[in-house]
Amino acid sequence: MTATSTPASQDKLPKKYTETVTTKSDEKISFEMVLIGGGSFLMGSPAGQAGRKD
C-alpha cells in the first residue's frame, strides 16, 4: 500500500455545467458554472473587536 499527499476530495474535479438564459430581446447568454461544495459562514465580527458597532 502506498500513501499519497493529496486528500481524496482534491482528486475529483468540480462538476461543471453550462447555464443558458434568454433575454427579453431573445439574446442567448451562456454561463459556465462550477459546483461549489457546501460549507458554513458566520456574518459579523467578534464582539470584542475594536471599532465594532452593534
PyMOL Python script that loads the backbone (N, CA, C, O; Angstrom):
from pymol import cmd

cmd.read_pdbstr("""\
ATOM      1  N   MET A   1       0.855  -1.180   0.000  1.00  0.00           N
ATOM      2  CA  MET A   1       0.000   0.000   0.000  1.00  0.00           C
ATOM      3  C   MET A   1       0.897   1.238   0.000  1.00  0.00           C
ATOM      4  O   MET A   1       1.919   1.267   0.686  1.00  0.00           O
ATOM      5  N   THR A   2       0.517   2.248  -0.761  1.00  0.00           N
ATOM      6  CA  THR A   2       1.286   3.486  -0.792  1.00  0.00           C
ATOM      7  C   THR A   2       0.422   4.636  -0.322  1.00  0.00           C
ATOM      8  O   THR A   2      -0.804   4.602  -0.428  1.00  0.00           O
ATOM      9  N   ALA A   3       1.081   5.650   0.198  1.00  0.00           N
ATOM     10  CA  ALA A   3       0.367   6.837   0.679  1.00  0.00           C
ATOM     11  C   ALA A   3       0.525   7.955  -0.334  1.00  0.00           C
ATOM     12  O   ALA A   3       1.544   8.045  -1.019  1.00  0.00           O
ATOM     13  N   THR A   4      -0.476   8.795  -0.426  1.00  0.00           N
ATOM     14  CA  THR A   4      -0.396   9.967  -1.292  1.00  0.00           C
ATOM     15  C   THR A   4      -0.557  11.208  -0.443  1.00  0.00           C
ATOM     16  O   THR A   4      -1.135  11.161   0.643  1.00  0.00           O
ATOM     17  N   SER A   5      -0.038  12.325  -0.945  1.00  0.00           N
ATOM     18  CA  SER A   5      -0.139  13.574  -0.197  1.00  0.00           C
ATOM     19  C   SER A   5      -1.383  14.371  -0.556  1.00  0.00           C
ATOM     20  O   SER A   5      -1.646  15.409   0.052  1.00  0.00           O
ATOM     21  N   THR A   6      -2.148  13.908  -1.527  1.00  0.00           N
ATOM     22  CA  THR A   6      -3.350  14.614  -1.956  1.00  0.00           C
ATOM     23  C   THR A   6      -4.581  13.977  -1.322  1.00  0.00           C
ATOM     24  O   THR A   6      -4.820  12.784  -1.510  1.00  0.00           O
ATOM     25  N   PRO A   7      -5.372  14.759  -0.567  1.00  0.00           N
ATOM     26  CA  PRO A   7      -6.609  14.203   0.004  1.00  0.00           C
ATOM     27  C   PRO A   7      -7.552  13.736  -1.094  1.00  0.00           C
ATOM     28  O   PRO A   7      -7.544  14.282  -2.197  1.00  0.00           O
ATOM     29  N   ALA A   8      -8.355  12.739  -0.797  1.00  0.00           N
ATOM     30  CA  ALA A   8      -9.279  12.176  -1.785  1.00  0.00           C
ATOM     31  C   ALA A   8     -10.205  13.230  -2.372  1.00  0.00           C
ATOM     32  O   ALA A   8     -10.530  13.168  -3.558  1.00  0.00           O
ATOM     33  N   SER A   9     -10.636  14.199  -1.566  1.00  0.00           N
ATOM     34  CA  SER A   9     -11.571  15.219  -2.050  1.00  0.00           C
ATOM     35  C   SER A   9     -10.943  16.118  -3.106  1.00  0.00           C
ATOM     36  O   SER A   9     -11.658  16.711  -3.915  1.00  0.00           O
ATOM     37  N   GLN A  10      -9.606  16.230  -3.111  1.00  0.00           N
ATOM     38  CA  GLN A  10      -8.946  17.065  -4.105  1.00  0.00           C
ATOM     39  C   GLN A  10      -8.686  16.303  -5.397  1.00  0.00           C
ATOM     40  O   GLN A  10      -8.368  16.916  -6.417  1.00  0.00           O
ATOM     41  N   ASP A  11      -8.814  14.976  -5.375  1.00  0.00           N
ATOM     42  CA  ASP A  11      -8.594  14.184  -6.575  1.00  0.00           C
ATOM     43  C   ASP A  11      -9.690  14.405  -7.605  1.00  0.00           C
ATOM     44  O   ASP A  11      -9.441  14.262  -8.802  1.00  0.00           O
ATOM     45  N   LYS A  12     -10.888  14.748  -7.172  1.00  0.00           N
ATOM     46  CA  LYS A  12     -12.022  14.934  -8.067  1.00  0.00           C
ATOM     47  C   LYS A  12     -12.111  16.395  -8.486  1.00  0.00           C
ATOM     48  O   LYS A  12     -11.986  17.298  -7.658  1.00  0.00           O
ATOM     49  N   LEU A  13     -12.328  16.615  -9.768  1.00  0.00           N
ATOM     50  CA  LEU A  13     -12.519  17.977 -10.251  1.00  0.00           C
ATOM     51  C   LEU A  13     -13.950  18.408  -9.973  1.00  0.00           C
ATOM     52  O   LEU A  13     -14.855  17.574  -9.948  1.00  0.00           O
ATOM     53  N   PRO A  14     -14.168  19.718  -9.762  1.00  0.00           N
ATOM     54  CA  PRO A  14     -15.541  20.195  -9.531  1.00  0.00           C
ATOM     55  C   PRO A  14     -16.421  19.910 -10.741  1.00  0.00           C
ATOM     56  O   PRO A  14     -15.961  19.963 -11.882  1.00  0.00           O
ATOM     57  N   LYS A  15     -17.687  19.609 -10.482  1.00  0.00           N
ATOM     58  CA  LYS A  15     -18.645  19.364 -11.561  1.00  0.00           C
ATOM     59  C   LYS A  15     -18.929  20.685 -12.270  1.00  0.00           C
ATOM     60  O   LYS A  15     -19.235  21.686 -11.623  1.00  0.00           O
ATOM     61  N   LYS A  16     -18.829  20.687 -13.590  1.00  0.00           N
ATOM     62  CA  LYS A  16     -19.071  21.891 -14.386  1.00  0.00           C
ATOM     63  C   LYS A  16     -20.300  21.682 -15.257  1.00  0.00           C
ATOM     64  O   LYS A  16     -20.596  20.563 -15.675  1.00  0.00           O
ATOM     65  N   TYR A  17     -21.001  22.755 -15.522  1.00  0.00           N
ATOM     66  CA  TYR A  17     -22.113  22.706 -16.462  1.00  0.00           C
ATOM     67  C   TYR A  17     -22.336  24.101 -17.018  1.00  0.00           C
ATOM     68  O   TYR A  17     -21.816  25.080 -16.481  1.00  0.00           O
ATOM     69  N   THR A  18     -23.100  24.194 -18.084  1.00  0.00           N
ATOM     70  CA  THR A  18     -23.393  25.477 -18.721  1.00  0.00           C
ATOM     71  C   THR A  18     -24.864  25.801 -18.532  1.00  0.00           C
ATOM     72  O   THR A  18     -25.735  24.969 -18.785  1.00  0.00           O
ATOM     73  N   GLU A  19     -25.124  27.002 -18.090  1.00  0.00           N
ATOM     74  CA  GLU A  19     -26.493  27.505 -17.919  1.00  0.00           C
ATOM     75  C   GLU A  19     -26.715  28.555 -19.009  1.00  0.00           C
ATOM     76  O   GLU A  19     -25.928  29.493 -19.133  1.00  0.00           O
ATOM     77  N   THR A  20     -27.767  28.405 -19.787  1.00  0.00           N
ATOM     78  CA  THR A  20     -28.076  29.358 -20.850  1.00  0.00           C
ATOM     79  C   THR A  20     -29.409  30.023 -20.549  1.00  0.00           C
ATOM     80  O   THR A  20     -30.402  29.358 -20.254  1.00  0.00           O
ATOM     81  N   VAL A  21     -29.412  31.346 -20.629  1.00  0.00           N
ATOM     82  CA  VAL A  21     -30.639  32.109 -20.403  1.00  0.00           C
ATOM     83  C   VAL A  21     -30.943  32.922 -21.660  1.00  0.00           C
ATOM     84  O   VAL A  21     -30.048  33.232 -22.447  1.00  0.00           O
ATOM     85  N   THR A  22     -32.199  33.253 -21.831  1.00  0.00           N
ATOM     86  CA  THR A  22     -32.629  34.065 -22.964  1.00  0.00           C
ATOM     87  C   THR A  22     -33.159  35.385 -22.428  1.00  0.00           C
ATOM     88  O   THR A  22     -34.007  35.408 -21.536  1.00  0.00           O
ATOM     89  N   THR A  23     -32.654  36.485 -22.978  1.00  0.00           N
ATOM     90  CA  THR A  23     -33.080  37.809 -22.544  1.00  0.00           C
ATOM     91  C   THR A  23     -34.419  38.167 -23.186  1.00  0.00           C
ATOM     92  O   THR A  23     -34.922  37.442 -24.044  1.00  0.00           O
ATOM     93  N   LYS A  24     -34.981  39.282 -22.762  1.00  0.00           N
ATOM     94  CA  LYS A  24     -36.253  39.742 -23.334  1.00  0.00           C
ATOM     95  C   LYS A  24     -36.139  40.027 -24.823  1.00  0.00           C
ATOM     96  O   LYS A  24     -37.127  39.961 -25.554  1.00  0.00           O
ATOM     97  N   SER A  25     -34.918  40.346 -25.272  1.00  0.00           N
ATOM     98  CA  SER A  25     -34.716  40.621 -26.702  1.00  0.00           C
ATOM     99  C   SER A  25     -34.260  39.366 -27.460  1.00  0.00           C
ATOM    100  O   SER A  25     -33.684  39.464 -28.544  1.00  0.00           O
ATOM    101  N   ASP A  26     -34.524  38.184 -26.879  1.00  0.00           N
ATOM    102  CA  ASP A  26     -34.204  36.884 -27.484  1.00  0.00           C
ATOM    103  C   ASP A  26     -32.709  36.647 -27.693  1.00  0.00           C
ATOM    104  O   ASP A  26     -32.323  35.837 -28.536  1.00  0.00           O
ATOM    105  N   GLU A  27     -31.879  37.337 -26.944  1.00  0.00           N
ATOM    106  CA  GLU A  27     -30.440  37.086 -26.985  1.00  0.00           C
ATOM    107  C   GLU A  27     -30.129  35.960 -25.999  1.00  0.00           C
ATOM    108  O   GLU A  27     -30.603  35.978 -24.863  1.00  0.00           O
ATOM    109  N   LYS A  28     -29.333  34.985 -26.431  1.00  0.00           N
ATOM    110  CA  LYS A  28     -28.963  33.874 -25.556  1.00  0.00           C
ATOM    111  C   LYS A  28     -27.605  34.169 -24.922  1.00  0.00           C
ATOM    112  O   LYS A  28     -26.651  34.528 -25.612  1.00  0.00           O
ATOM    113  N   ILE A  29     -27.533  34.012 -23.606  1.00  0.00           N
ATOM    114  CA  ILE A  29     -26.297  34.227 -22.860  1.00  0.00           C
ATOM    115  C   ILE A  29     -26.001  32.955 -22.083  1.00  0.00           C
ATOM    116  O   ILE A  29     -26.862  32.433 -21.375  1.00  0.00           O
ATOM    117  N   SER A  30     -24.771  32.459 -22.223  1.00  0.00           N
ATOM    118  CA  SER A  30     -24.376  31.232 -21.534  1.00  0.00           C
ATOM    119  C   SER A  30     -23.372  31.540 -20.428  1.00  0.00           C
ATOM    120  O   SER A  30     -22.494  32.390 -20.579  1.00  0.00           O
ATOM    121  N   PHE A  31     -23.523  30.836 -19.327  1.00  0.00           N
ATOM    122  CA  PHE A  31     -22.629  30.965 -18.187  1.00  0.00           C
ATOM    123  C   PHE A  31     -22.029  29.598 -17.896  1.00  0.00           C
ATOM    124  O   PHE A  31     -22.763  28.618 -17.765  1.00  0.00           O
ATOM    125  N   GLU A  32     -20.708  29.518 -17.795  1.00  0.00           N
ATOM    126  CA  GLU A  32     -20.068  28.275 -17.385  1.00  0.00           C
ATOM    127  C   GLU A  32     -20.076  28.252 -15.864  1.00  0.00           C
ATOM    128  O   GLU A  32     -19.521  29.141 -15.220  1.00  0.00           O
ATOM    129  N   MET A  33     -20.704  27.236 -15.298  1.00  0.00           N
ATOM    130  CA  MET A  33     -20.896  27.147 -13.854  1.00  0.00           C
ATOM    131  C   MET A  33     -20.018  26.048 -13.269  1.00  0.00           C
ATOM    132  O   MET A  33     -19.722  25.055 -13.934  1.00  0.00           O
ATOM    133  N   VAL A  34     -19.604  26.235 -12.011  1.00  0.00           N
ATOM    134  CA  VAL A  34     -18.836  25.236 -11.278  1.00  0.00           C
ATOM    135  C   VAL A  34     -19.521  25.031  -9.940  1.00  0.00           C
ATOM    136  O   VAL A  34     -19.793  25.989  -9.218  1.00  0.00           O
ATOM    137  N   LEU A  35     -19.799  23.773  -9.614  1.00  0.00           N
ATOM    138  CA  LEU A  35     -20.427  23.449  -8.342  1.00  0.00           C
ATOM    139  C   LEU A  35     -19.435  23.688  -7.208  1.00  0.00           C
ATOM    140  O   LEU A  35     -18.301  23.212  -7.260  1.00  0.00           O
ATOM    141  N   ILE A  36     -19.858  24.414  -6.198  1.00  0.00           N
ATOM    142  CA  ILE A  36     -19.037  24.669  -5.015  1.00  0.00           C
ATOM    143  C   ILE A  36     -19.703  23.962  -3.854  1.00  0.00           C
ATOM    144  O   ILE A  36     -20.887  24.164  -3.586  1.00  0.00           O
ATOM    145  N   GLY A  37     -18.946  23.146  -3.177  1.00  0.00           N
ATOM    146  CA  GLY A  37     -19.478  22.371  -2.059  1.00  0.00           C
ATOM    147  C   GLY A  37     -19.973  23.253  -0.925  1.00  0.00           C
ATOM    148  O   GLY A  37     -19.507  24.378  -0.743  1.00  0.00           O
ATOM    149  N   GLY A  38     -20.922  22.727  -0.168  1.00  0.00           N
ATOM    150  CA  GLY A  38     -21.495  23.460   0.952  1.00  0.00           C
ATOM    151  C   GLY A  38     -20.480  23.697   2.059  1.00  0.00           C
ATOM    152  O   GLY A  38     -19.476  22.992   2.158  1.00  0.00           O
ATOM    153  N   GLY A  39     -20.742  24.662   2.861  1.00  0.00           N
ATOM    154  CA  GLY A  39     -19.870  24.996   3.981  1.00  0.00           C
ATOM    155  C   GLY A  39     -20.650  25.785   5.004  1.00  0.00           C
ATOM    156  O   GLY A  39     -21.868  25.644   5.123  1.00  0.00           O
ATOM    157  N   SER A  40     -19.944  26.609   5.735  1.00  0.00           N
ATOM    158  CA  SER A  40     -20.619  27.444   6.725  1.00  0.00           C
ATOM    159  C   SER A  40     -20.052  28.854   6.673  1.00  0.00           C
ATOM    160  O   SER A  40     -18.917  29.069   6.246  1.00  0.00           O
ATOM    161  N   PHE A  41     -20.850  29.795   7.109  1.00  0.00           N
ATOM    162  CA  PHE A  41     -20.457  31.194   7.095  1.00  0.00           C
ATOM    163  C   PHE A  41     -21.124  31.878   8.273  1.00  0.00           C
ATOM    164  O   PHE A  41     -22.329  31.736   8.482  1.00  0.00           O
ATOM    165  N   LEU A  42     -20.353  32.609   9.029  1.00  0.00           N
ATOM    166  CA  LEU A  42     -20.884  33.365  10.155  1.00  0.00           C
ATOM    167  C   LEU A  42     -20.610  34.829   9.875  1.00  0.00           C
ATOM    168  O   LEU A  42     -19.457  35.262   9.862  1.00  0.00           O
ATOM    169  N   MET A  43     -21.677  35.596   9.650  1.00  0.00           N
ATOM    170  CA  MET A  43     -21.530  37.001   9.315  1.00  0.00           C
ATOM    171  C   MET A  43     -21.323  37.819  10.572  1.00  0.00           C
ATOM    172  O   MET A  43     -21.926  37.551  11.610  1.00  0.00           O
ATOM    173  N   GLY A  44     -20.466  38.818  10.467  1.00  0.00           N
ATOM    174  CA  GLY A  44     -20.238  39.715  11.590  1.00  0.00           C
ATOM    175  C   GLY A  44     -18.799  39.659  12.061  1.00  0.00           C
ATOM    176  O   GLY A  44     -17.958  38.979  11.472  1.00  0.00           O
ATOM    177  N   SER A  45     -18.538  40.372  13.112  1.00  0.00           N
ATOM    178  CA  SER A  45     -17.200  40.411  13.685  1.00  0.00           C
ATOM    179  C   SER A  45     -17.266  39.985  15.143  1.00  0.00           C
ATOM    180  O   SER A  45     -18.337  40.008  15.749  1.00  0.00           O
ATOM    181  N   PRO A  46     -16.127  39.595  15.710  1.00  0.00           N
ATOM    182  CA  PRO A  46     -16.119  39.201  17.118  1.00  0.00           C
ATOM    183  C   PRO A  46     -16.606  40.341  18.015  1.00  0.00           C
ATOM    184  O   PRO A  46     -16.354  41.511  17.725  1.00  0.00           O
ATOM    185  N   ALA A  47     -17.297  40.005  19.092  1.00  0.00           N
ATOM    186  CA  ALA A  47     -17.870  41.017  19.994  1.00  0.00           C
ATOM    187  C   ALA A  47     -16.822  41.975  20.537  1.00  0.00           C
ATOM    188  O   ALA A  47     -17.134  43.141  20.781  1.00  0.00           O
ATOM    189  N   GLY A  48     -15.601  41.526  20.732  1.00  0.00           N
ATOM    190  CA  GLY A  48     -14.562  42.375  21.314  1.00  0.00           C
ATOM    191  C   GLY A  48     -13.704  43.108  20.308  1.00  0.00           C
ATOM    192  O   GLY A  48     -12.715  43.727  20.702  1.00  0.00           O
ATOM    193  N   GLN A  49     -14.032  43.070  19.028  1.00  0.00           N
ATOM    194  CA  GLN A  49     -13.206  43.695  18.004  1.00  0.00           C
ATOM    195  C   GLN A  49     -13.278  45.216  18.100  1.00  0.00           C
ATOM    196  O   GLN A  49     -14.358  45.789  18.248  1.00  0.00           O
ATOM    197  N   ALA A  50     -12.107  45.866  18.014  1.00  0.00           N
ATOM    198  CA  ALA A  50     -12.041  47.330  18.071  1.00  0.00           C
ATOM    199  C   ALA A  50     -12.824  47.928  16.914  1.00  0.00           C
ATOM    200  O   ALA A  50     -12.704  47.454  15.784  1.00  0.00           O
ATOM    201  N   GLY A  51     -13.624  48.959  17.170  1.00  0.00           N
ATOM    202  CA  GLY A  51     -14.395  49.639  16.141  1.00  0.00           C
ATOM    203  C   GLY A  51     -15.701  48.967  15.784  1.00  0.00           C
ATOM    204  O   GLY A  51     -16.410  49.427  14.889  1.00  0.00           O
ATOM    205  N   ARG A  52     -16.033  47.883  16.468  1.00  0.00           N
ATOM    206  CA  ARG A  52     -17.287  47.176  16.182  1.00  0.00           C
ATOM    207  C   ARG A  52     -18.475  48.039  16.579  1.00  0.00           C
ATOM    208  O   ARG A  52     -18.462  48.676  17.632  1.00  0.00           O
ATOM    209  N   LYS A  53     -19.502  48.058  15.736  1.00  0.00           N
ATOM    210  CA  LYS A  53     -20.736  48.784  16.035  1.00  0.00           C
ATOM    211  C   LYS A  53     -21.880  47.793  16.017  1.00  0.00           C
ATOM    212  O   LYS A  53     -21.997  46.998  15.084  1.00  0.00           O
ATOM    213  N   ASP A  54     -22.727  47.828  17.036  1.00  0.00           N
ATOM    214  CA  ASP A  54     -23.865  46.902  17.094  1.00  0.00           C
ATOM    215  C   ASP A  54     -25.111  47.520  16.526  1.00  0.00           C
ATOM    216  O   ASP A  54     -26.161  46.877  16.498  1.00  0.00           O
TER     217      ASP A  54
END
""", "prot")
cmd.dss("prot")
cmd.show_as("cartoon", "prot")
cmd.util.cbc("prot")
cmd.orient("prot")
